[in-house]
Amino acid sequence: MDVEKIRGDFPILKRKINNKPLVFLDSASTSQKPQQVIDAIKNYYENHNANPHRSIYTLCDEATQIYEKSRGKVSKFINAKKDEEIVFVRNTNEAMNIVAYSYAMNNLKEGDEILLTIMEHHANIVPWQMLQKKGVKLKFIDINDDGTLKMDTINDMITKNTKIVSVVHKSNVLGTINHVKEIGKIAHDNGSLFVVDGAQSVPHMPVDVKDIDCDFLAFSGHKMLAPMNIGVLYGKKEILEKMEPFMRGSDMIKEVQLTESVWNDSPWKFEAGTPNVEGAIGLSEAIDYLKGVGLDNISGYEEKLTEYALEKLNGISGVKLVSPGNAKLRNGVISFNIGGVHSHDIAYILDEFGVAIRSGHMCAQPLLRRFGFQSVARASFYLYNAKEEIDTFVEGLEKVKKVFGK
């Protein structure tokens, strides 16, 4: 990977924060955008802007073709069987809510169970909680002290009442990459539906839905160089066709009478209203960019950055990692605290050095409580980060210790 060339594609990296070069270490929250993505969106608005699926005039036809071509690009990227298995949504949260509302609410009953893990992002906990009103029970797989799942407990936890198994592919706090293919086989052998939160995995590593054999996969475009408010719900076509739509209105219908309507085919029946065409275009261009660099290359490079950062952090007294482990266990993500210093204070002082990190509960409060924390600081890496930026990050941490007498 030519990291310097890659960095040159990201205009925002030329910015200075507090008179220091920007060091962006918060890509697990949202990624920065290359010029190629920005230009693709600009080109759409300058030359092709129209509301797709509405008419047959030239601009509308162009917008429709661009939008649907983007769907096809996503389908190939994750190796779906059909383009119709790709539903465009705003983000991972919305995708998980569609599965919870459109599938689970209509198919689960009192006494049924949903099996999750303790390391889930809130997006894969909160939507399922409403099922408890129907008498559905939520169960959680625990983790080992090294941040890995207790795989040996899954067979004991899954029962004939377990209708859905939903797990995160890669933890946004730990960086742990779960064995989703193995978990999916256990789920399917039990007759359970298998759902994967791919928000942190799809941007950083090859993800093949056929190989994993998941029934649903959710991920967000803004974490993989694309704009905000575009995401994807992949669902097996035979399952999507049987589901009722989550949102209703224009563009998701075939016919409307005064008292009843006929829904469009999948996936369009899940895409009510005017779609986010610019988001789909940006996502399509982002996929081209990531494929050009190579997902394996990105994953390997992030592992090296993580190794280097862990080596540096291990040399700083008082730094406590959320869970121990090597770079292969926490690839691209390091969460930590420093003594009694609040994570927001760490982030504030690092900002003086131009370093941007995440601080707070990471939208994973149950996981942090599992390790005895209320909040943590998190550094996360992507293809545009450099080793020298980690040195700046470490320099900032030394300033944190000095300010707080640690």
Legacy VTK file of the C-alpha trace (Angstrom):
# vtk DataFile Version 3.0
C-alpha trace
ASCII
DATASET POLYDATA
POINTS 406 float
0.000 0.000 0.000
1.196 3.481 -0.911
-0.091 5.218 2.206
1.216 8.640 1.202
-0.638 8.421 -2.105
-3.780 7.311 -0.302
-3.497 10.183 2.170
-3.277 12.585 -0.748
-6.768 11.498 -1.829
-8.349 12.791 1.400
-8.671 16.595 1.377
-9.544 16.866 5.072
-6.156 15.443 6.058
-4.638 18.725 4.886
-6.465 20.522 7.699
-4.798 21.768 10.827
-6.407 21.558 14.262
-4.974 23.882 16.899
-2.155 24.638 14.441
-1.256 20.950 14.281
-1.803 18.545 11.348
-5.044 16.617 11.766
-4.504 13.089 13.088
-7.847 11.365 12.613
-8.068 8.241 14.802
-11.853 7.888 14.942
-12.672 5.930 11.794
-14.638 3.326 13.759
-17.106 6.160 14.366
-17.048 7.544 10.832
-14.474 7.534 8.057
-13.141 10.447 6.050
-14.014 10.727 2.341
-11.609 10.594 -0.612
-11.790 13.154 -3.400
-13.089 10.455 -5.743
-16.244 10.038 -3.639
-16.709 13.787 -3.306
-16.320 14.230 -7.073
-18.807 11.443 -7.866
-21.465 13.120 -5.734
-20.700 16.526 -7.251
-20.947 15.075 -10.762
-24.364 13.588 -9.994
-25.802 16.899 -8.821
-24.240 18.833 -11.676
-25.290 16.464 -14.458
-27.861 13.813 -13.498
-29.983 15.005 -10.573
-33.578 13.733 -10.677
-35.908 11.593 -8.576
-35.413 7.959 -9.670
-38.228 5.539 -10.526
-40.621 8.458 -11.201
-40.677 9.053 -14.943
-39.104 8.301 -18.305
-37.448 11.617 -19.147
-33.667 11.502 -19.641
-32.490 12.801 -16.265
-34.892 10.540 -14.366
-33.796 7.529 -16.403
-30.146 8.368 -15.730
-30.757 8.789 -11.993
-32.611 5.470 -11.874
-29.840 3.637 -13.700
-27.130 5.175 -11.511
-29.044 4.292 -8.347
-29.692 0.694 -9.377
-26.142 0.267 -10.693
-24.965 1.217 -7.204
-27.158 -1.540 -5.770
-25.453 -4.000 -8.093
-22.024 -2.762 -7.015
-22.888 -3.419 -3.358
-24.270 -6.854 -4.220
-21.023 -7.931 -5.861
-18.933 -6.385 -3.085
-20.391 -8.709 -0.449
-21.028 -11.558 -2.952
-24.830 -11.638 -2.672
-26.677 -13.979 -5.027
-28.941 -11.262 -6.419
-28.993 -7.471 -6.564
-32.539 -7.679 -5.188
-31.081 -8.856 -1.869
-29.673 -5.364 -1.233
-31.947 -2.908 0.595
-30.684 0.657 0.849
-31.228 2.166 4.308
-29.810 5.117 6.241
-27.465 3.144 8.494
-26.905 -0.093 10.425
-29.395 1.003 13.078
-32.206 1.270 10.543
-31.269 -2.055 8.984
-31.450 -3.846 12.330
-34.783 -2.185 13.080
-36.202 -3.478 9.791
-35.289 -7.029 10.775
-36.710 -6.538 14.273
-39.970 -4.913 13.159
-40.633 -6.543 9.796
-39.443 -10.050 10.606
-39.259 -10.640 14.351
-42.421 -8.793 15.394
-44.422 -10.772 12.852
-42.858 -14.185 13.390
-41.810 -14.516 17.042
-44.149 -15.322 19.908
-44.142 -15.682 23.681
-41.512 -18.151 24.827
-39.244 -17.641 21.829
-35.646 -16.568 22.370
-33.115 -14.282 20.681
-29.435 -15.023 21.302
-27.038 -12.042 21.250
-23.596 -11.316 22.704
-22.473 -9.041 25.515
-20.187 -7.166 23.072
-22.988 -5.823 20.871
-23.340 -2.206 19.799
-26.624 -0.732 21.013
-27.910 -1.071 17.432
-27.975 -4.838 17.955
-29.544 -4.723 21.414
-32.126 -1.961 21.600
-34.265 -2.997 18.561
-34.678 -6.494 19.993
-35.753 -5.252 23.423
-39.240 -4.385 22.162
-39.786 -8.113 21.510
-39.808 -8.613 25.275
-43.300 -7.083 25.298
-44.413 -10.173 23.390
-42.778 -12.467 25.931
-39.638 -13.063 23.864
-36.524 -13.673 25.946
-33.128 -12.099 25.194
-30.022 -14.137 26.039
-26.394 -12.967 25.853
-23.209 -14.899 25.155
-20.465 -13.772 27.557
-16.837 -13.061 26.675
-13.459 -14.163 27.943
-11.080 -11.747 29.655
-9.157 -11.377 26.375
-12.269 -9.986 24.681
-13.111 -13.086 22.667
-16.504 -14.783 22.746
-17.033 -17.815 24.936
-17.658 -20.015 21.915
-17.846 -23.167 24.063
-21.017 -21.877 25.738
-23.072 -21.296 22.584
-24.273 -24.881 22.165
-25.549 -24.843 25.743
-27.265 -21.469 25.360
-29.042 -22.133 22.085
-32.309 -24.071 22.447
-35.267 -25.178 20.374
-36.869 -21.860 21.360
-33.999 -19.791 19.907
-35.463 -18.288 16.741
-32.800 -15.634 16.019
-29.057 -15.470 16.635
-27.684 -11.974 16.024
-24.000 -11.149 16.536
-21.495 -8.420 15.755
-18.812 -9.431 13.255
-16.187 -7.058 14.655
-16.518 -5.247 17.981
-16.394 -1.451 17.843
-14.832 -1.395 21.335
-12.511 -4.395 21.364
-11.754 -4.857 17.686
-12.470 -8.559 18.235
-13.387 -10.385 15.021
-15.948 -13.064 15.805
-16.157 -16.465 14.116
-19.448 -15.640 12.412
-19.318 -18.558 9.969
-19.051 -21.036 12.834
-21.745 -19.272 14.848
-24.002 -19.189 11.791
-23.685 -22.936 11.301
-24.668 -23.525 14.920
-27.656 -21.228 14.433
-28.819 -22.887 11.206
-28.317 -26.404 12.584
-30.728 -25.308 15.298
-33.213 -23.885 12.767
-32.506 -20.320 13.891
-32.240 -17.229 11.722
-28.714 -15.762 11.642
-28.131 -11.981 11.623
-24.736 -10.240 11.416
-23.865 -6.648 12.331
-21.135 -5.879 9.811
-20.733 -2.155 10.525
-17.095 -2.561 11.624
-16.105 -5.499 9.418
-17.323 -4.643 5.915
-15.192 -1.456 5.680
-11.984 -3.206 6.754
-11.928 -6.797 5.523
-13.418 -9.045 2.826
-16.960 -10.096 3.777
-18.710 -12.817 1.759
-22.359 -13.404 2.666
-22.460 -16.685 0.746
-19.477 -18.023 2.669
-20.821 -16.813 6.015
-24.305 -17.974 5.021
-25.979 -15.259 7.085
-29.668 -14.558 6.569
-29.168 -10.819 7.139
-26.128 -8.528 7.153
-26.252 -4.836 8.099
-23.621 -2.159 7.541
-23.194 1.611 7.098
-21.629 3.498 4.210
-20.181 6.347 6.279
-17.728 3.995 7.981
-16.312 2.901 4.596
-15.485 6.228 2.889
-19.071 6.881 1.706
-21.448 9.688 2.825
-23.620 9.568 5.917
-27.239 8.414 5.702
-26.588 5.507 3.354
-26.418 1.940 4.596
-27.291 -1.561 3.535
-29.466 -4.391 4.731
-28.604 -7.600 2.918
-31.270 -10.258 3.217
-31.789 -13.587 1.513
-34.369 -13.007 -1.201
-36.722 -15.749 -0.049
-36.871 -14.171 3.430
-37.269 -10.574 2.231
-40.167 -11.579 -0.023
-42.133 -12.917 2.953
-41.562 -9.841 5.138
-43.916 -6.922 5.560
-42.367 -3.486 4.894
-41.192 -1.430 7.852
-41.992 2.035 6.415
-44.816 2.765 3.980
-45.607 5.442 1.425
-44.363 6.433 -2.010
-42.089 4.301 -4.206
-42.669 1.126 -2.181
-46.075 0.346 -3.716
-47.456 -1.106 -6.926
-51.022 0.082 -6.425
-52.937 2.144 -3.891
-56.675 2.004 -3.236
-58.429 4.095 -0.603
-58.400 1.332 1.975
-55.617 -1.025 0.859
-52.390 -1.140 -1.115
-50.218 -3.636 -2.974
-46.520 -3.532 -2.123
-43.683 -3.337 -4.608
-41.276 -6.251 -5.007
-38.219 -6.635 -2.777
-36.045 -4.732 -2.124
-38.011 -1.665 -3.229
-40.902 -2.355 -0.867
-38.502 -1.511 1.989
-37.391 1.816 0.448
-40.261 4.228 1.053
-40.004 7.784 -0.249
-37.322 9.542 -2.265
-34.100 7.534 -1.980
-30.676 8.839 -1.034
-29.245 8.727 -4.552
-26.136 10.720 -3.696
-25.447 8.302 -0.847
-25.761 5.283 -3.123
-23.451 6.927 -5.659
-20.932 7.759 -2.953
-21.091 4.211 -1.619
-20.541 2.815 -5.097
-17.479 5.015 -5.613
-16.187 4.136 -2.132
-16.434 0.440 -2.991
-14.384 1.037 -6.131
-11.775 2.841 -4.046
-11.570 0.097 -1.407
-11.365 -2.625 -4.029
-8.623 -0.668 -5.788
-6.537 -0.695 -2.615
-7.581 -4.235 -1.673
-9.472 -5.253 1.468
-6.788 -7.796 2.396
-4.149 -5.086 2.083
-6.190 -2.746 4.267
-6.724 -5.385 6.935
-3.047 -6.329 6.981
-1.935 -2.716 7.168
-4.315 -1.972 10.040
-2.917 -4.972 11.912
0.590 -3.515 11.607
-0.606 -0.128 12.827
-2.340 -1.808 15.757
0.796 -3.769 16.658
2.842 -0.581 16.609
0.294 1.320 18.704
0.021 -1.477 21.273
3.809 -1.603 21.587
3.863 2.142 22.251
0.942 2.041 24.701
2.443 -0.844 26.636
5.403 1.423 27.304
3.253 4.070 28.986
2.632 3.444 32.685
-0.935 3.950 33.806
-2.560 3.116 30.461
-5.133 0.372 30.956
-6.517 -1.432 27.922
-10.177 -2.441 28.030
-9.064 -6.009 27.413
-5.620 -7.512 26.853
-4.626 -9.191 23.634
-2.553 -8.821 20.521
-3.243 -6.970 17.276
-4.919 -10.013 15.718
-7.506 -9.960 18.520
-8.185 -6.212 18.359
-7.388 -5.319 14.773
-7.749 -1.592 14.057
-9.339 -0.665 17.403
-7.768 0.091 20.786
-9.902 1.192 23.743
-8.187 2.304 26.930
-8.190 4.511 30.024
-5.493 6.325 31.988
-5.822 6.023 35.760
-8.710 8.118 37.038
-8.701 10.478 34.054
-12.083 10.750 32.348
-12.093 9.739 28.697
-13.434 13.158 27.659
-10.425 14.813 29.325
-8.111 12.501 27.394
-9.847 13.412 24.137
-9.752 17.131 24.975
-6.018 17.210 25.561
-5.295 15.048 22.515
-7.244 17.569 20.440
-4.573 20.126 21.373
-2.193 17.917 19.359
-4.634 17.706 16.457
-5.505 14.118 17.405
-9.152 13.070 17.086
-10.292 10.038 19.112
-13.624 8.778 20.420
-14.522 9.096 24.094
-17.555 7.930 26.059
-19.476 4.688 26.293
-18.990 3.747 22.596
-22.712 2.859 22.263
-21.794 -0.363 24.060
-22.629 0.237 27.700
-23.259 -3.431 28.652
-19.815 -4.364 27.334
-18.057 -1.557 29.208
-19.809 -2.547 32.430
-18.562 -6.098 31.851
-15.035 -4.691 32.170
-15.915 -2.309 35.008
-15.881 0.933 32.996
-18.421 3.705 32.494
-16.498 5.259 29.598
-13.291 4.732 27.649
-11.078 6.463 25.114
-10.736 4.774 21.735
-8.252 5.091 18.903
-9.227 3.423 15.636
-7.230 3.153 12.441
-7.939 3.033 8.725
-6.082 2.890 5.446
-5.136 6.596 5.532
-3.396 6.556 8.920
0.409 6.570 9.271
2.815 5.328 11.954
3.960 8.885 12.556
0.408 9.778 13.594
0.582 7.133 16.304
3.741 8.807 17.594
1.813 12.078 17.847
-1.008 10.237 19.605
1.451 8.819 22.153
2.995 12.257 22.664
-0.454 13.555 23.495
-1.015 10.780 26.030
2.193 11.732 27.803
0.785 15.267 28.079
-2.422 13.827 29.573
-0.393 12.055 32.248
1.563 15.212 33.016
-1.537 17.411 33.299
-3.269 14.983 35.658
-0.173 13.929 37.590
-0.377 10.294 36.539
LINES 1 407
406 0 1 2 3 4 5 6 7 8 9 10 11 12 13 14 15 16 17 18 19 20 21 22 23 24 25 26 27 28 29 30 31 32 33 34 35 36 37 38 39 40 41 42 43 44 45 46 47 48 49 50 51 52 53 54 55 56 57 58 59 60 61 62 63 64 65 66 67 68 69 70 71 72 73 74 75 76 77 78 79 80 81 82 83 84 85 86 87 88 89 90 91 92 93 94 95 96 97 98 99 100 101 102 103 104 105 106 107 108 109 110 111 112 113 114 115 116 117 118 119 120 121 122 123 124 125 126 127 128 129 130 131 132 133 134 135 136 137 138 139 140 141 142 143 144 145 146 147 148 149 150 151 152 153 154 155 156 157 158 159 160 161 162 163 164 165 166 167 168 169 170 171 172 173 174 175 176 177 178 179 180 181 182 183 184 185 186 187 188 189 190 191 192 193 194 195 196 197 198 199 200 201 202 203 204 205 206 207 208 209 210 211 212 213 214 215 216 217 218 219 220 221 222 223 224 225 226 227 228 229 230 231 232 233 234 235 236 237 238 239 240 241 242 243 244 245 246 247 248 249 250 251 252 253 254 255 256 257 258 259 260 261 262 263 264 265 266 267 268 269 270 271 272 273 274 275 276 277 278 279 280 281 282 283 284 285 286 287 288 289 290 291 292 293 294 295 296 297 298 299 300 301 302 303 304 305 306 307 308 309 310 311 312 313 314 315 316 317 318 319 320 321 322 323 324 325 326 327 328 329 330 331 332 333 334 335 336 337 338 339 340 341 342 343 344 345 346 347 348 349 350 351 352 353 354 355 356 357 358 359 360 361 362 363 364 365 366 367 368 369 370 371 372 373 374 375 376 377 378 379 380 381 382 383 384 385 386 387 388 389 390 391 392 393 394 395 396 397 398 399 400 401 402 403 404 405
